[in-house]
Amino acid sequence: MLLISEFNEEISIIHEAKEGSKNLYIEGIFLQSDVENGNKRIYPSTILDEETSRYIESKVKTNRAIGELNHPATPILNFERASHRITELSKVGKNWAGKAIVLNTPMGTIVRGLIEGGVRIGVSSRGVGSIIKDRNGISIIQPDFRLVTAGDIVS
């Protein structure tokens, strides 16, 4: 199986004040299907929808859907590098829109500093699975794909 990652940079920043504390959220398109992405890959909607639904049930709804600052070279999630927790994923057309709270962790503090400093960030999914290249050199994600995280924060 290959480590597979994708990048989306259309992310919005939301500041929410509640009971004296200020939360910082990112939101936008986290996952895309049925379209050739910047890495020359296509995620068929049938595969991505099934896997994202599994991820929502097993990770998002149980508060285990974390993301890291930058992509590591491994599919293993590392709590020491956690920067945010994905709180929502919902289908919007062929895409999956997400929302994540920036955590009060060392990496989350770096993310907050970057955002408050005006740095434009993106979100990149990470998963494992196999691909088949079509005759045009585009990689098609196969049914064994497993989502590790719907979004790491990347530059």
Biotite code that builds the C-alpha atoms (Angstrom):
import biotite.structure as struc

atoms = struc.array([
    struc.Atom([0.000, 0.000, 0.000], chain_id="A", res_id=1, res_name="MET", atom_name="CA", element="C"),
    struc.Atom([1.101, 3.528, -0.760], chain_id="A", res_id=2, res_name="LEU", atom_name="CA", element="C"),
    struc.Atom([0.929, 6.567, 1.505], chain_id="A", res_id=3, res_name="LEU", atom_name="CA", element="C"),
    struc.Atom([-1.407, 8.917, -0.386], chain_id="A", res_id=4, res_name="ILE", atom_name="CA", element="C"),
    struc.Atom([-1.905, 12.604, 0.396], chain_id="A", res_id=5, res_name="SER", atom_name="CA", element="C"),
    struc.Atom([-3.845, 15.438, -1.244], chain_id="A", res_id=6, res_name="GLU", atom_name="CA", element="C"),
    struc.Atom([-3.900, 19.224, -0.830], chain_id="A", res_id=7, res_name="PHE", atom_name="CA", element="C"),
    struc.Atom([-6.720, 21.812, -0.739], chain_id="A", res_id=8, res_name="ASN", atom_name="CA", element="C"),
    struc.Atom([-6.042, 25.451, 0.000], chain_id="A", res_id=9, res_name="GLU", atom_name="CA", element="C"),
    struc.Atom([-9.525, 27.005, -0.028], chain_id="A", res_id=10, res_name="GLU", atom_name="CA", element="C"),
    struc.Atom([-9.733, 27.124, 3.772], chain_id="A", res_id=11, res_name="ILE", atom_name="CA", element="C"),
    struc.Atom([-11.571, 29.717, 5.863], chain_id="A", res_id=12, res_name="SER", atom_name="CA", element="C"),
    struc.Atom([-10.638, 30.807, 9.369], chain_id="A", res_id=13, res_name="ILE", atom_name="CA", element="C"),
    struc.Atom([-13.303, 31.276, 12.052], chain_id="A", res_id=14, res_name="ILE", atom_name="CA", element="C"),
    struc.Atom([-12.825, 32.880, 15.478], chain_id="A", res_id=15, res_name="HIS", atom_name="CA", element="C"),
    struc.Atom([-15.445, 31.880, 18.040], chain_id="A", res_id=16, res_name="GLU", atom_name="CA", element="C"),
    struc.Atom([-15.621, 33.422, 21.484], chain_id="A", res_id=17, res_name="ALA", atom_name="CA", element="C"),
    struc.Atom([-17.503, 31.412, 24.068], chain_id="A", res_id=18, res_name="LYS", atom_name="CA", element="C"),
    struc.Atom([-17.584, 31.841, 27.845], chain_id="A", res_id=19, res_name="GLU", atom_name="CA", element="C"),
    struc.Atom([-14.380, 33.870, 27.946], chain_id="A", res_id=20, res_name="GLY", atom_name="CA", element="C"),
    struc.Atom([-12.332, 31.548, 25.762], chain_id="A", res_id=21, res_name="SER", atom_name="CA", element="C"),
    struc.Atom([-11.579, 32.064, 22.099], chain_id="A", res_id=22, res_name="LYS", atom_name="CA", element="C"),
    struc.Atom([-11.610, 29.066, 19.766], chain_id="A", res_id=23, res_name="ASN", atom_name="CA", element="C"),
    struc.Atom([-10.053, 29.072, 16.343], chain_id="A", res_id=24, res_name="LEU", atom_name="CA", element="C"),
    struc.Atom([-11.505, 26.895, 13.576], chain_id="A", res_id=25, res_name="TYR", atom_name="CA", element="C"),
    struc.Atom([-10.585, 26.147, 10.013], chain_id="A", res_id=26, res_name="ILE", atom_name="CA", element="C"),
    struc.Atom([-13.173, 25.072, 7.477], chain_id="A", res_id=27, res_name="GLU", atom_name="CA", element="C"),
    struc.Atom([-13.456, 24.369, 3.792], chain_id="A", res_id=28, res_name="GLY", atom_name="CA", element="C"),
    struc.Atom([-13.252, 21.543, 1.300], chain_id="A", res_id=29, res_name="ILE", atom_name="CA", element="C"),
    struc.Atom([-11.200, 18.738, 2.852], chain_id="A", res_id=30, res_name="PHE", atom_name="CA", element="C"),
    struc.Atom([-11.779, 15.974, 0.280], chain_id="A", res_id=31, res_name="LEU", atom_name="CA", element="C"),
    struc.Atom([-12.719, 15.866, -3.421], chain_id="A", res_id=32, res_name="GLN", atom_name="CA", element="C"),
    struc.Atom([-13.993, 13.024, -5.600], chain_id="A", res_id=33, res_name="SER", atom_name="CA", element="C"),
    struc.Atom([-14.430, 12.313, -9.302], chain_id="A", res_id=34, res_name="ASP", atom_name="CA", element="C"),
    struc.Atom([-12.025, 15.073, -10.319], chain_id="A", res_id=35, res_name="VAL", atom_name="CA", element="C"),
    struc.Atom([-8.348, 14.983, -11.261], chain_id="A", res_id=36, res_name="GLU", atom_name="CA", element="C"),
    struc.Atom([-6.477, 16.718, -8.450], chain_id="A", res_id=37, res_name="ASN", atom_name="CA", element="C"),
    struc.Atom([-3.092, 18.440, -8.407], chain_id="A", res_id=38, res_name="GLY", atom_name="CA", element="C"),
    struc.Atom([-1.334, 15.123, -7.776], chain_id="A", res_id=39, res_name="ASN", atom_name="CA", element="C"),
    struc.Atom([-2.891, 13.599, -10.926], chain_id="A", res_id=40, res_name="LYS", atom_name="CA", element="C"),
    struc.Atom([-5.156, 11.334, -8.870], chain_id="A", res_id=41, res_name="ARG", atom_name="CA", element="C"),
    struc.Atom([-8.871, 10.667, -8.993], chain_id="A", res_id=42, res_name="ILE", atom_name="CA", element="C"),
    struc.Atom([-10.838, 9.424, -5.997], chain_id="A", res_id=43, res_name="TYR", atom_name="CA", element="C"),
    struc.Atom([-13.999, 7.729, -7.304], chain_id="A", res_id=44, res_name="PRO", atom_name="CA", element="C"),
    struc.Atom([-16.973, 9.001, -5.304], chain_id="A", res_id=45, res_name="SER", atom_name="CA", element="C"),
    struc.Atom([-18.148, 5.477, -4.469], chain_id="A", res_id=46, res_name="THR", atom_name="CA", element="C"),
    struc.Atom([-14.810, 4.723, -2.780], chain_id="A", res_id=47, res_name="ILE", atom_name="CA", element="C"),
    struc.Atom([-14.325, 8.120, -1.102], chain_id="A", res_id=48, res_name="LEU", atom_name="CA", element="C"),
    struc.Atom([-17.924, 8.335, 0.139], chain_id="A", res_id=49, res_name="ASP", atom_name="CA", element="C"),
    struc.Atom([-17.818, 4.886, 1.724], chain_id="A", res_id=50, res_name="GLU", atom_name="CA", element="C"),
    struc.Atom([-14.441, 5.501, 3.356], chain_id="A", res_id=51, res_name="GLU", atom_name="CA", element="C"),
    struc.Atom([-15.341, 8.998, 4.562], chain_id="A", res_id=52, res_name="THR", atom_name="CA", element="C"),
    struc.Atom([-18.566, 7.664, 6.109], chain_id="A", res_id=53, res_name="SER", atom_name="CA", element="C"),
    struc.Atom([-16.527, 5.013, 7.943], chain_id="A", res_id=54, res_name="ARG", atom_name="CA", element="C"),
    struc.Atom([-14.066, 7.707, 9.084], chain_id="A", res_id=55, res_name="TYR", atom_name="CA", element="C"),
    struc.Atom([-16.905, 9.905, 10.384], chain_id="A", res_id=56, res_name="ILE", atom_name="CA", element="C"),
    struc.Atom([-18.385, 7.031, 12.412], chain_id="A", res_id=57, res_name="GLU", atom_name="CA", element="C"),
    struc.Atom([-15.096, 5.735, 13.814], chain_id="A", res_id=58, res_name="SER", atom_name="CA", element="C"),
    struc.Atom([-13.123, 8.975, 14.225], chain_id="A", res_id=59, res_name="LYS", atom_name="CA", element="C"),
    struc.Atom([-15.132, 12.209, 13.961], chain_id="A", res_id=60, res_name="VAL", atom_name="CA", element="C"),
    struc.Atom([-18.072, 11.090, 16.125], chain_id="A", res_id=61, res_name="LYS", atom_name="CA", element="C"),
    struc.Atom([-15.715, 9.656, 18.764], chain_id="A", res_id=62, res_name="THR", atom_name="CA", element="C"),
    struc.Atom([-13.473, 12.774, 18.912], chain_id="A", res_id=63, res_name="ASN", atom_name="CA", element="C"),
    struc.Atom([-10.497, 10.842, 17.483], chain_id="A", res_id=64, res_name="ARG", atom_name="CA", element="C"),
    struc.Atom([-10.215, 12.653, 14.150], chain_id="A", res_id=65, res_name="ALA", atom_name="CA", element="C"),
    struc.Atom([-6.987, 14.552, 14.623], chain_id="A", res_id=66, res_name="ILE", atom_name="CA", element="C"),
    struc.Atom([-4.689, 16.109, 12.087], chain_id="A", res_id=67, res_name="GLY", atom_name="CA", element="C"),
    struc.Atom([-1.059, 17.100, 12.291], chain_id="A", res_id=68, res_name="GLU", atom_name="CA", element="C"),
    struc.Atom([0.988, 20.109, 11.287], chain_id="A", res_id=69, res_name="LEU", atom_name="CA", element="C"),
    struc.Atom([2.633, 19.039, 7.997], chain_id="A", res_id=70, res_name="ASN", atom_name="CA", element="C"),
    struc.Atom([2.536, 15.540, 6.590], chain_id="A", res_id=71, res_name="HIS", atom_name="CA", element="C"),
    struc.Atom([4.723, 12.966, 8.269], chain_id="A", res_id=72, res_name="PRO", atom_name="CA", element="C"),
    struc.Atom([6.293, 10.228, 6.147], chain_id="A", res_id=73, res_name="ALA", atom_name="CA", element="C"),
    struc.Atom([4.151, 7.611, 7.879], chain_id="A", res_id=74, res_name="THR", atom_name="CA", element="C"),
    struc.Atom([0.443, 6.795, 8.035], chain_id="A", res_id=75, res_name="PRO", atom_name="CA", element="C"),
    struc.Atom([0.585, 6.616, 11.849], chain_id="A", res_id=76, res_name="ILE", atom_name="CA", element="C"),
    struc.Atom([-1.055, 9.508, 13.718], chain_id="A", res_id=77, res_name="LEU", atom_name="CA", element="C"),
    struc.Atom([1.230, 11.000, 16.349], chain_id="A", res_id=78, res_name="ASN", atom_name="CA", element="C"),
    struc.Atom([-0.483, 12.787, 19.258], chain_id="A", res_id=79, res_name="PHE", atom_name="CA", element="C"),
    struc.Atom([2.691, 14.803, 19.883], chain_id="A", res_id=80, res_name="GLU", atom_name="CA", element="C"),
    struc.Atom([2.238, 16.417, 16.462], chain_id="A", res_id=81, res_name="ARG", atom_name="CA", element="C"),
    struc.Atom([-1.543, 16.947, 16.695], chain_id="A", res_id=82, res_name="ALA", atom_name="CA", element="C"),
    struc.Atom([-2.554, 20.485, 15.784], chain_id="A", res_id=83, res_name="SER", atom_name="CA", element="C"),
    struc.Atom([-6.322, 20.237, 15.303], chain_id="A", res_id=84, res_name="HIS", atom_name="CA", element="C"),
    struc.Atom([-9.353, 17.973, 15.680], chain_id="A", res_id=85, res_name="ARG", atom_name="CA", element="C"),
    struc.Atom([-11.806, 17.525, 12.841], chain_id="A", res_id=86, res_name="ILE", atom_name="CA", element="C"),
    struc.Atom([-15.262, 18.209, 14.258], chain_id="A", res_id=87, res_name="THR", atom_name="CA", element="C"),
    struc.Atom([-17.438, 17.978, 11.128], chain_id="A", res_id=88, res_name="GLU", atom_name="CA", element="C"),
    struc.Atom([-17.427, 16.432, 7.670], chain_id="A", res_id=89, res_name="LEU", atom_name="CA", element="C"),
    struc.Atom([-20.400, 16.725, 5.335], chain_id="A", res_id=90, res_name="SER", atom_name="CA", element="C"),
    struc.Atom([-21.014, 15.977, 1.684], chain_id="A", res_id=91, res_name="LYS", atom_name="CA", element="C"),
    struc.Atom([-21.351, 19.006, -0.591], chain_id="A", res_id=92, res_name="VAL", atom_name="CA", element="C"),
    struc.Atom([-21.848, 17.896, -4.175], chain_id="A", res_id=93, res_name="GLY", atom_name="CA", element="C"),
    struc.Atom([-18.856, 15.692, -5.029], chain_id="A", res_id=94, res_name="LYS", atom_name="CA", element="C"),
    struc.Atom([-16.783, 17.198, -2.181], chain_id="A", res_id=95, res_name="ASN", atom_name="CA", element="C"),
    struc.Atom([-16.548, 16.714, 1.558], chain_id="A", res_id=96, res_name="TRP", atom_name="CA", element="C"),
    struc.Atom([-16.516, 19.973, 3.515], chain_id="A", res_id=97, res_name="ALA", atom_name="CA", element="C"),
    struc.Atom([-14.889, 19.927, 6.912], chain_id="A", res_id=98, res_name="GLY", atom_name="CA", element="C"),
    struc.Atom([-14.473, 21.969, 10.043], chain_id="A", res_id=99, res_name="LYS", atom_name="CA", element="C"),
    struc.Atom([-11.673, 21.574, 12.585], chain_id="A", res_id=100, res_name="ALA", atom_name="CA", element="C"),
    struc.Atom([-10.818, 23.228, 15.885], chain_id="A", res_id=101, res_name="ILE", atom_name="CA", element="C"),
    struc.Atom([-7.214, 24.307, 16.386], chain_id="A", res_id=102, res_name="VAL", atom_name="CA", element="C"),
    struc.Atom([-5.972, 22.603, 19.543], chain_id="A", res_id=103, res_name="LEU", atom_name="CA", element="C"),
    struc.Atom([-4.091, 24.080, 22.473], chain_id="A", res_id=104, res_name="ASN", atom_name="CA", element="C"),
    struc.Atom([-1.053, 21.885, 21.799], chain_id="A", res_id=105, res_name="THR", atom_name="CA", element="C"),
    struc.Atom([2.485, 22.872, 20.791], chain_id="A", res_id=106, res_name="PRO", atom_name="CA", element="C"),
    struc.Atom([1.672, 22.273, 17.098], chain_id="A", res_id=107, res_name="MET", atom_name="CA", element="C"),
    struc.Atom([-1.729, 23.932, 17.459], chain_id="A", res_id=108, res_name="GLY", atom_name="CA", element="C"),
    struc.Atom([-0.015, 26.985, 18.928], chain_id="A", res_id=109, res_name="THR", atom_name="CA", element="C"),
    struc.Atom([2.222, 27.134, 15.863], chain_id="A", res_id=110, res_name="ILE", atom_name="CA", element="C"),
    struc.Atom([-0.832, 26.901, 13.586], chain_id="A", res_id=111, res_name="VAL", atom_name="CA", element="C"),
    struc.Atom([-2.548, 29.701, 15.529], chain_id="A", res_id=112, res_name="ARG", atom_name="CA", element="C"),
    struc.Atom([0.582, 31.857, 15.226], chain_id="A", res_id=113, res_name="GLY", atom_name="CA", element="C"),
    struc.Atom([0.805, 31.246, 11.485], chain_id="A", res_id=114, res_name="LEU", atom_name="CA", element="C"),
    struc.Atom([-2.861, 32.107, 10.956], chain_id="A", res_id=115, res_name="ILE", atom_name="CA", element="C"),
    struc.Atom([-2.717, 35.206, 13.134], chain_id="A", res_id=116, res_name="GLU", atom_name="CA", element="C"),
    struc.Atom([0.444, 36.218, 11.251], chain_id="A", res_id=117, res_name="GLY", atom_name="CA", element="C"),
    struc.Atom([-1.446, 36.140, 7.970], chain_id="A", res_id=118, res_name="GLY", atom_name="CA", element="C"),
    struc.Atom([0.002, 32.909, 6.584], chain_id="A", res_id=119, res_name="VAL", atom_name="CA", element="C"),
    struc.Atom([-2.314, 31.116, 4.161], chain_id="A", res_id=120, res_name="ARG", atom_name="CA", element="C"),
    struc.Atom([-2.659, 27.470, 5.111], chain_id="A", res_id=121, res_name="ILE", atom_name="CA", element="C"),
    struc.Atom([-4.158, 24.466, 3.394], chain_id="A", res_id=122, res_name="GLY", atom_name="CA", element="C"),
    struc.Atom([-5.545, 21.092, 4.361], chain_id="A", res_id=123, res_name="VAL", atom_name="CA", element="C"),
    struc.Atom([-4.235, 17.834, 2.957], chain_id="A", res_id=124, res_name="SER", atom_name="CA", element="C"),
    struc.Atom([-5.777, 14.411, 3.410], chain_id="A", res_id=125, res_name="SER", atom_name="CA", element="C"),
    struc.Atom([-3.649, 11.372, 4.216], chain_id="A", res_id=126, res_name="ARG", atom_name="CA", element="C"),
    struc.Atom([-4.477, 7.759, 3.587], chain_id="A", res_id=127, res_name="GLY", atom_name="CA", element="C"),
    struc.Atom([-3.154, 4.413, 2.463], chain_id="A", res_id=128, res_name="VAL", atom_name="CA", element="C"),
    struc.Atom([-4.175, 2.228, -0.423], chain_id="A", res_id=129, res_name="GLY", atom_name="CA", element="C"),
    struc.Atom([-3.370, 1.202, -3.919], chain_id="A", res_id=130, res_name="SER", atom_name="CA", element="C"),
    struc.Atom([-3.674, 3.004, -7.229], chain_id="A", res_id=131, res_name="ILE", atom_name="CA", element="C"),
    struc.Atom([-3.946, 2.007, -10.856], chain_id="A", res_id=132, res_name="ILE", atom_name="CA", element="C"),
    struc.Atom([-2.657, 4.357, -13.552], chain_id="A", res_id=133, res_name="LYS", atom_name="CA", element="C"),
    struc.Atom([-4.866, 4.838, -16.572], chain_id="A", res_id=134, res_name="ASP", atom_name="CA", element="C"),
    struc.Atom([-3.535, 5.330, -20.082], chain_id="A", res_id=135, res_name="ARG", atom_name="CA", element="C"),
    struc.Atom([-3.244, 9.092, -19.539], chain_id="A", res_id=136, res_name="ASN", atom_name="CA", element="C"),
    struc.Atom([-0.972, 8.635, -16.506], chain_id="A", res_id=137, res_name="GLY", atom_name="CA", element="C"),
    struc.Atom([-3.687, 9.572, -14.008], chain_id="A", res_id=138, res_name="ILE", atom_name="CA", element="C"),
    struc.Atom([-3.799, 7.449, -10.843], chain_id="A", res_id=139, res_name="SER", atom_name="CA", element="C"),
    struc.Atom([-7.178, 6.016, -9.858], chain_id="A", res_id=140, res_name="ILE", atom_name="CA", element="C"),
    struc.Atom([-7.620, 5.269, -6.144], chain_id="A", res_id=141, res_name="ILE", atom_name="CA", element="C"),
    struc.Atom([-8.678, 1.660, -5.511], chain_id="A", res_id=142, res_name="GLN", atom_name="CA", element="C"),
    struc.Atom([-11.275, 0.178, -3.095], chain_id="A", res_id=143, res_name="PRO", atom_name="CA", element="C"),
    struc.Atom([-8.631, -0.743, -0.472], chain_id="A", res_id=144, res_name="ASP", atom_name="CA", element="C"),
    struc.Atom([-8.129, 2.989, 0.289], chain_id="A", res_id=145, res_name="PHE", atom_name="CA", element="C"),
    struc.Atom([-8.244, 3.860, 4.015], chain_id="A", res_id=146, res_name="ARG", atom_name="CA", element="C"),
    struc.Atom([-8.351, 7.440, 5.252], chain_id="A", res_id=147, res_name="LEU", atom_name="CA", element="C"),
    struc.Atom([-5.821, 8.125, 8.028], chain_id="A", res_id=148, res_name="VAL", atom_name="CA", element="C"),
    struc.Atom([-6.912, 11.734, 8.450], chain_id="A", res_id=149, res_name="THR", atom_name="CA", element="C"),
    struc.Atom([-9.208, 13.945, 6.439], chain_id="A", res_id=150, res_name="ALA", atom_name="CA", element="C"),
    struc.Atom([-6.769, 16.769, 6.902], chain_id="A", res_id=151, res_name="GLY", atom_name="CA", element="C"),
    struc.Atom([-3.287, 17.673, 7.990], chain_id="A", res_id=152, res_name="ASP", atom_name="CA", element="C"),
    struc.Atom([-2.451, 21.378, 7.969], chain_id="A", res_id=153, res_name="ILE", atom_name="CA", element="C"),
    struc.Atom([0.101, 22.166, 5.285], chain_id="A", res_id=154, res_name="VAL", atom_name="CA", element="C"),
    struc.Atom([1.641, 25.187, 3.595], chain_id="A", res_id=155, res_name="SER", atom_name="CA", element="C"),
])
